Amino acid sequence: MKSVKSIFQLAACGALLLTTSATAASWQESLSSAASQLSQSTTNGTQGGASLSSLSGLLGGSAQALSSENMPNVAGILGYCMKQKLVSATNTENVKNQIMEKLGLSTPQAQTTTPDYTEGLMGLLNTAQGDQLNLSTIGNSPLAEKVKTKACDLVLKQGVSFLM
């Protein structure tokens, strides 16, 4: 009787493991499919926003795809992120203001004459790789929101590192 009970328990555990593996594989396939669909709907890089390589790098956790080419762009992106409510406004605003002060961008005139800053405010992230990732046109799907939030978090970390 004990061996029959043990066999049933073992079979139940095996079925549970198979179900969990299938669910994880299904989730991964769904994420890959969504990324593919999002990148296809936004092909041609700057015209539609994220290129496939930028989006894939972002989803894969590559911070290089999101590191800004320059600090004025970081300050602008932080402004965009606060406006879109993608980051905590209080800490982000403090970091943004300190960056702007350090760069001499505390006056409205200095801000409007700095293209990298104004592009950042519009959601255009100028990457260190020379690409431009348009956060405002990659969509509003849950996947796109995750991409935007990750971009904002990485740029915020870059800004904090600049101030240290």
Phi and psi in degrees as a GROMACS rama.xvg file:
@    title "Ramachandran Plot"
@    xaxis  label "Phi"
@    yaxis  label "Psi"
@TYPE xy
-62.3549  -40.4084  LYS-2
-67.8521  -35.3156  SER-3
-65.8049  -43.6046  VAL-4
-62.7891  -41.9756  LYS-5
-63.6321  -39.6368  SER-6
-64.0039  -43.684  ILE-7
-64.0523  -40.0866  PHE-8
-64.9057  -41.9269  GLN-9
-63.6559  -42.7154  LEU-10
-63.7419  -40.5087  ALA-11
-64.3053  -42.4521  ALA-12
-62.9781  -41.9473  CYS-13
-62.2636  -43.0546  GLY-14
-63.667  -40.2657  ALA-15
-63.0952  -43.3381  LEU-16
-62.8643  -42.5207  LEU-17
-63.6941  -41.3428  LEU-18
-63.9799  -44.0343  THR-19
-62.8206  -43.4686  THR-20
-63.5507  -41.6762  SER-21
-65.2618  -39.6445  ALA-22
-64.8608  -43.831  THR-23
-63.1829  -43.4394  ALA-24
-64.1466  -41.1005  ALA-25
-63.1168  -42.5775  SER-26
-62.7543  -43.4253  TRP-27
-64.2563  -41.2347  GLN-28
-64.2977  -39.6533  GLU-29
-63.7498  -42.3517  SER-30
-64.9992  -43.9396  LEU-31
-63.204  -41.7324  SER-32
-63.9653  -43.5932  SER-33
-63.9993  -41.1186  ALA-34
-63.4  -41.045  ALA-35
-64.5355  -44.9423  SER-36
-63.3619  -42.6142  GLN-37
-63.8337  -42.8249  LEU-38
-70.5652  -32.9789  SER-39
-68.5126  -35.363  GLN-40
-76.9528  -11.2169  SER-41
-126.477  45.2493  THR-42
-73.1156  174.29  THR-43
67.8949  35.7881  ASN-44
54.6703  -106.305  GLY-45
-72.1369  -22.9008  THR-46
-64.8229  -44.2206  GLN-47
-109.592  -5.2584  GLY-48
117.092  -109.891  GLY-49
-81.7499  132.119  ALA-50
-81.963  163.967  SER-51
-58.386  -41.997  LEU-52
-66.6323  -39.1071  SER-53
-64.7649  -45.7647  SER-54
-66.2945  -42.6967  LEU-55
-63.5778  -42.7306  SER-56
-61.9817  -38.652  GLY-57
-65.3295  -48.1471  LEU-58
-68.2962  -28.0766  LEU-59
-80.7063  -3.5563  GLY-60
91.2666  11.944  GLY-61
-75.5768  114.652  SER-62
-74.4758  -23.12  ALA-63
-63.5089  -31.9518  GLN-64
-67.7869  -16.3686  ALA-65
-118.706  -1.39006  LEU-66
-73.3142  130.388  SER-67
-75.7257  150.767  SER-68
-68.4026  -30.9751  GLU-69
-153.296  160.528  ASN-70
-71.0822  -33.8144  MET-71
-58.9707  -36.7501  PRO-72
-67.5875  -38.1826  ASN-73
-59.0077  -46.8374  VAL-74
-60.3137  -42.7141  ALA-75
-64.7951  -43.9952  GLY-76
-61.119  -39.8948  ILE-77
-62.3846  -38.2785  LEU-78
-61.9117  -43.0411  GLY-79
-61.4386  -45.9008  TYR-80
-62.4994  -39.5638  CYS-81
-66.2416  -43.581  MET-82
-61.4607  -37.6927  LYS-83
-86.0996  0.577902  GLN-84
58.5677  42.5296  LYS-85
-96.6493  -8.99171  LEU-86
-142.629  166.004  VAL-87
-66.9029  122.37  SER-88
-67.4127  -39.77  ALA-89
-61.3771  -57.765  THR-90
-65.4899  -39.549  ASN-91
-65.038  -41.5107  THR-92
-64.5414  -39.1464  GLU-93
-61.0674  -46.1035  ASN-94
-63.1116  -47.241  VAL-95
-58.0384  -47.1767  LYS-96
-63.4889  -39.0017  ASN-97
-66.6564  -40.1364  GLN-98
-62.511  -46.5717  ILE-99
-63.2471  -39.5768  MET-100
-64.6971  -44.3582  GLU-101
-63.3246  -32.6579  LYS-102
-89.8116  -3.88115  LEU-103
75.9662  30.4338  GLY-104
-109.99  30.9723  LEU-105
-83.6709  -11.8304  SER-106
-98.2954  148.219  THR-107
-57.5956  -35.3349  PRO-108
-64.2195  -44.7783  GLN-109
-64.1656  -35.7994  ALA-110
-67.9616  -43.194  GLN-111
-73.717  -20.0966  THR-112
-95.5269  7.75742  THR-113
-113.344  99.0853  THR-114
-57.5066  -38.7304  PRO-115
-62.7785  -36.4105  ASP-116
-68.1429  -48.6508  TYR-117
-65.3896  -35.2974  THR-118
-63.6795  -41.4317  GLU-119
-60.5848  -41.3243  GLY-120
-60.0819  -28.6305  LEU-121
-85.9302  -1.8919  MET-122
93.8808  12.3414  GLY-123
-92.8875  109.294  LEU-124
-93.8262  113.812  LEU-125
-86.8882  107.344  ASN-126
-80.0983  161.52  THR-127
-65.9824  -18.5918  ALA-128
-85.2071  1.08631  GLN-129
87.6219  4.36239  GLY-130
-92.2366  167.339  ASP-131
-125.791  121.276  GLN-132
-103.68  117.771  LEU-133
-93.9665  100.42  ASN-134
-68.2798  -25.1584  LEU-135
-79.2226  -12.4258  SER-136
-116.583  9.64543  THR-137
-85.9544  1.17019  ILE-138
104.665  -179.345  GLY-139
-123.516  16.3165  ASN-140
-67.2494  162.747  SER-141
-55.3652  -37.9693  PRO-142
-65.2239  -44.4544  LEU-143
-63.3251  -38.9496  ALA-144
-65.0109  -37.4088  GLU-145
-64.9969  -40.1865  LYS-146
-63.068  -46.1661  VAL-147
-62.8639  -44.1811  LYS-148
-62.9029  -41.6003  THR-149
-64.3897  -41.369  LYS-150
-60.4603  -45.6646  ALA-151
-62.8051  -42.1715  CYS-152
-62.5576  -43.9301  ASP-153
-67.1289  -39.76  LEU-154
-67.5394  -37.8211  VAL-155
-61.1813  -44.133  LEU-156
-62.0422  -38.5001  LYS-157
-64.2145  -40.8202  GLN-158
-63.6536  -42.6102  GLY-159
-63.2557  -41.9233  VAL-160
-61.9715  -38.1466  SER-161
-62.7031  -35.4358  PHE-162
-78.6107  -16.5738  LEU-163
